[in-house]
């Protein structure tokens, strides 16, 4: 089959939402071999060319007619034929042939899903081997977003197909000179914005040890396109909490190809007959309103479509975390004493951090033994929780499911439950090894521990921590074909563990922590209600960290504690510390037992003020008016959805 692309149908550009559109958001040309996917501001054109699905144009609706001539690239670029661009799919067939030749089979517009959106499903098939490649493109018009993912199937009756690379999606940008902004970092310096010109070649962003301290979110803009709230911007992120990868390739012709998904470094998936694999989603977006448009579209999308439905839109409580006072030395009396002061200040959620479980007197032991320490809590947790609840506070608890100390009953009984290679050193970090969640018995053990804990105690909030990177990803007892899929299975089971606990305990809030902001992504935001952005709580540092974070993620997902930390010897006032922490979800981690009456009065006043304005801060639209990266001040303006209230936080 050979079809020449001559013209594509364009949709109206005054669409405000999917419901307001007079024409479908996905439209098929009359001959059935070209498609137009339309959002509020953008259009995505696909068509058939010599039996290949080609991405023709992705960008502004108003410019589409002038940019529609000629194909830009394959919708599913593969390893095969001429080596052009970055492949999304690379496989090895049973006879060791490594090239793929795809041919078009069919396209379907799926029925409207539960969220009210349409999805274009395109099926392609290898010309010789039993390999089906199905691409999905879901259109979210009001957010100017498209979600992409890919399903790969072995449809044969014998033989294994080895998948060496499977990305989630590709888009091509019109010819131009572009700048890429992405967000990278290290512990204590998370989410630092980095901007660079995309020159000829490939720029790769990737994570290989499960932690990034940044984000897979990116923004691509034409160079010198104007201020932050003007001009075109393409943006996106990966809906995945494991190792991810993004490639930005600029060809000699000037086109830019953006490809992203799972990072297949040291990884493969073997598909036996009848088996399939589905990639995580990658989200692409387009706005005419620069970085400000990215902020509004992404934060609305996360608040309204991604965050767990049980707490979606609900006001987040003011929390107190006891770690900064008692460390591992927790007991009923010192926690109740802290809770009494916290309640007097206006706190609503009391978090008891590390140290409550068996053998946990330091970070050298106890992880994995998720039973209440009878020496610290001889009557269990319930009597203490009842006392704290009687004050009018909800109770929260810290856990770290994915790690184990070698000095623990669990490790002594099951040394094979951690990632390891038989002939290699088991590297410890923070006296920890990483449990192999790819094992079903490990996941079941963890589920039973935490389900029992939540059933027996009135716990309303879980702080889920993850304090070390991945090393030695060995799974010796697994089948040979599964050995290098261990990272994929780990993430799948980690998600299942979260989902299972959330399903059984829907009223429990979950906080996402990974040595600070080591694992902040859409995948985690689907399962947790708030993020611990950084272990760096110095207020001057937090101004920079929060400015970057709030450009991508909503304020109602960012927990910020008032502590005594001071990385710059500036000794900011307590009032200033509270003002900085009001930019998201306000919390306290200070040694409140040492506060003077004057300091307690400041805290009461600030917490009461925050409660008056938190609806607008947590759920309003954010305008980042001045950047601390380019000026000596930071100004954030929050505007309520009803546009009847605004809150301005200005820091010098």
MOFEN-V152673 format. One record per pair of residues at least 24 apart in sequence whose C-alpha atoms are under 8 Angstrom apart, sorted by the first residue. I is the first residue (numbers start at 0). GAP is how many residues later the second one is. If there is no record, write none. Layout:
# MOFEN-V152673
i->{I:I}
gap->{GAP:GAP}
This chain:
# MOFEN-V152673
i->{0:0:1:1:1:1:2:2:2:2:2:3:3:3:4:4:4:4:4:6:7:7:7:7:8:8:9:9:9:10:10:12:12:12:12:13:14:14:14:15:15:15:16:16:17:17:17:17:24:24:24:25:25:25:25:25:36:37:37:38:38:38:38:38:38:38:39:39:39:39:40:40:40:40:41:41:41:45:47:50:50:51:51:51:52:54:54:56:56:56:57:57:57:57:58:58:58:58:59:59:59:59:66:71:71:72:74:74:74:75:75:75:84:84:84:85:85:85:85:87:87:87:87:87:87:87:88:88:88:88:88:89:89:89:89:90:90:90:90:90:91:91:91:91:92:92:92:92:92:93:93:93:99:100:100:100:100:101:101:102:128:129:129:129:130:130:142:142:142:142:142:143:143:143:143:144:144:144:144:145:145:145:146:146:146:146:147:147:147:147:148:148:148:148:148:149:149:149:150:150:150:150:151:151:151:152:152:152:152:152:153:153:153:153:153:153:154:154:154:155:155:156:156:157:157:158:158:159:159:159:159:160:160:160:161:161:161:161:162:162:162:162:163:163:163:163:164:164:164:165:165:165:165:166:166:166:166:166:167:167:167:167:167:167:167:167:168:168:168:168:168:169:169:169:169:170:170:170:171:171:171:171:172:172:172:173:173:174:174:174:174:175:175:175:176:176:176:177:177:177:177:178:178:178:178:179:179:179:179:180:180:180:181:181:181:181:181:182:182:182:182:182:182:183:183:183:183:184:184:184:185:185:185:186:186:186:186:186:186:186:187:187:187:187:188:188:188:188:189:189:189:189:189:190:190:190:190:191:191:192:196:197:197:197:198:199:199:199:199:199:200:200:200:201:201:201:201:202:202:202:203:203:203:203:204:204:204:205:205:205:205:205:206:206:206:206:206:207:207:207:207:208:208:208:208:209:209:209:209:209:209:210:210:210:210:210:210:211:211:211:212:212:212:212:212:213:213:213:213:214:214:215:215:215:215:216:218:220:226:227:227:227:227:228:228:228:228:228:229:229:229:229:229:230:230:230:230:231:231:231:231:231:232:232:232:232:232:232:232:233:233:233:233:234:234:234:234:235:235:235:235:236:236:236:236:237:237:237:237:237:237:238:238:238:238:238:238:238:239:239:239:239:239:239:240:240:240:240:240:240:240:241:241:241:265:266:266:266:267:267:268:268:268:268:269:269:290:291:291:291:293:293:294:294:294:294:294:295:295:297:297:297:298:298:298:299:301:301:301:301:302:305:305:305:306:306:306:306:306:307:307:307:307:307:309:309:310:310:310:312:314:314:314:314:315:315:315:316:316:316:316:317:317:317:317:317:317:317:317:318:318:318:318:318:318:318:318:319:319:319:319:319:319:319:319:320:320:320:320:320:320:320:321:321:321:321:321:322:322:322:322:323:323:323:323:324:324:324:326:326:326:327:327:327:327:327:327:328:328:329:329:329:330:330:330:331:331:331:331:335:335:335:337:337:338:338:339:339:340:340:341:342:342:342:343:344:344:344:344:345:345:345:346:346:346:347:347:347:348:348:348:348:349:349:349:349:350:350:350:350:350:351:351:351:351:352:352:352:353:353:358:362:362:363:363:363:363:363:364:364:364:364:364:365:365:365:365:365:366:366:366:366:366:367:367:367:367:367:367:367:367:368:368:368:369:369:370:380:381:381:381:384:384:384:393:393:394:394:394:394:395:395:395:395:395:396:396:396:396:397:397:397:397:398:398:398:398:399:399:399:399:400:400:400:400:401:401:401:401:401:402:402:402:402:402:402:403:403:403:403:404:404:404:405:405:405:416:418:418:418:418:418:419:419:419:419:419:420:420:420:420:420:421:423:425:426:426:428:428:429:429:431:433:433:435:435:436:436:436:436:436:437:437:437:437:437:437:437:438:439:442:442:442:446:446:446:449:450:453:458:459:459:459:460:460:460:460:461:461:461:461:462:462:462:462:463:463:463:463:464:464:464:464:465:465:465:466:466:467:467:494:497:498:501:528:529:529:529:529:530:530:530:531:531:531:532:532:532:535:536:536:536:536:536:537:537:537:537:537:538:538:538:538:538:538:540:541:542:542:542:543:543:545:546:546:546:546:549:550:553:553:554:554:554:554:554:554:555:555:555:555:555:556:556:557:557:558:558:558:558:559:559:559:559:559:560:560:560:560:561:561:561:561:561:562:562:562:562:563:563:573:573:574:574:574:577:577:578:578:579:581:582:582:583:583:584:585:612:614:615:615:615:615:615:616}
gap->{49:50:46:47:48:49:30:45:46:47:48:44:45:46:29:42:43:44:65:61:26:27:28:37:26:27:26:33:51:25:27:27:28:48:49:26:24:25:26:24:125:126:124:125:99:122:123:124:93:114:116:83:92:93:94:113:102:101:103:100:101:102:103:104:105:106:101:102:103:104:103:245:246:247:102:244:245:29:56:52:53:50:51:52:51:116:117:115:116:117:113:114:115:116:114:115:175:227:172:226:227:228:107:100:183:99:94:95:96:59:93:94:164:166:172:161:163:171:173:77:78:79:80:81:82:171:74:75:76:77:78:73:74:75:76:70:71:72:73:74:69:70:71:72:36:66:67:68:69:65:66:67:26:24:25:26:27:24:25:24:27:24:25:26:24:25:142:154:155:157:158:141:142:143:153:138:139:140:141:137:138:139:134:135:136:137:133:134:135:136:129:130:131:132:133:128:129:130:125:126:127:128:124:125:126:118:121:122:123:124:117:118:119:120:121:122:118:119:120:117:118:116:117:114:115:113:114:110:111:112:113:109:110:111:106:107:108:109:105:106:107:108:100:103:104:105:98:99:103:95:96:98:113:92:93:94:95:112:91:92:93:94:111:112:113:114:90:91:92:112:113:87:88:89:90:86:87:88:83:84:85:86:82:83:84:81:82:78:79:80:81:46:78:79:45:46:77:42:43:44:45:41:42:43:44:38:39:40:41:37:38:39:33:34:35:36:37:31:32:33:34:35:365:28:29:30:31:27:28:29:26:27:28:26:328:329:330:331:347:348:328:346:347:348:24:345:347:356:24:327:343:344:355:24:354:357:358:353:356:355:26:50:51:52:51:49:50:51:52:54:48:49:50:45:46:47:48:44:45:46:41:42:43:44:40:41:42:37:38:39:40:57:35:36:37:38:56:35:36:55:57:34:260:261:262:31:32:33:259:260:309:31:32:258:303:307:308:305:306:307:303:304:305:306:307:303:304:305:306:305:306:28:29:30:305:335:72:69:63:61:62:63:64:60:61:62:63:64:58:59:60:61:62:56:57:58:59:54:55:56:57:58:53:54:55:56:57:58:61:50:51:52:53:49:50:51:59:46:47:48:49:45:46:47:285:42:43:44:45:283:284:41:42:43:44:282:283:284:40:41:281:282:283:284:250:278:279:280:281:282:283:245:246:249:218:217:218:220:216:217:212:213:215:216:211:212:260:259:331:332:257:258:255:256:257:258:327:325:326:254:255:256:253:254:255:254:220:223:251:252:251:216:219:220:218:219:220:221:222:217:218:219:220:221:196:197:196:198:218:306:241:299:300:303:240:269:302:30:31:32:268:28:29:30:31:267:268:269:289:28:29:30:31:32:267:268:269:27:28:29:30:31:267:268:269:29:30:31:32:266:267:268:28:29:30:31:267:29:30:31:266:239:265:266:267:264:265:266:26:27:28:26:27:28:32:33:34:26:32:25:26:46:25:45:46:44:45:49:52:48:51:52:254:255:49:54:48:51:251:252:250:48:49:50:260:255:258:259:262:258:261:262:46:240:260:44:45:46:44:45:46:47:43:44:45:46:44:45:46:47:110:43:44:45:46:44:45:46:44:45:49:67:68:41:43:66:67:68:40:41:42:43:66:38:39:41:42:43:33:36:37:38:41:33:35:36:37:40:41:42:43:39:40:41:79:80:78:76:74:75:76:72:73:74:65:66:63:64:65:66:63:64:65:66:67:62:64:65:66:64:65:66:67:63:64:65:66:64:65:66:67:45:63:64:65:32:33:34:35:64:29:30:31:32:63:64:28:29:30:31:26:27:28:25:26:27:25:52:53:54:55:56:52:53:54:55:56:51:52:53:54:55:54:48:46:44:45:39:40:37:38:36:34:36:39:54:52:53:54:56:57:48:49:51:52:53:54:55:51:53:50:51:54:50:53:54:51:50:51:49:47:48:49:47:48:49:50:46:47:48:49:47:48:49:50:46:47:48:49:47:48:49:50:47:48:49:47:48:46:47:32:29:28:25:28:26:27:28:29:26:27:28:26:27:28:25:26:27:29:24:25:26:28:29:25:26:27:28:29:27:33:37:38:41:42:26:38:37:85:91:84:85:37:77:80:81:87:72:73:64:65:28:29:30:62:63:64:28:29:61:62:63:27:28:26:27:25:26:27:28:24:25:26:27:28:25:26:27:28:24:25:26:27:28:25:26:27:28:26:27:25:28:27:28:31:25:28:27:70:71:28:34:66:33:34:33:24:34:25:24:25:29:30:31:30}
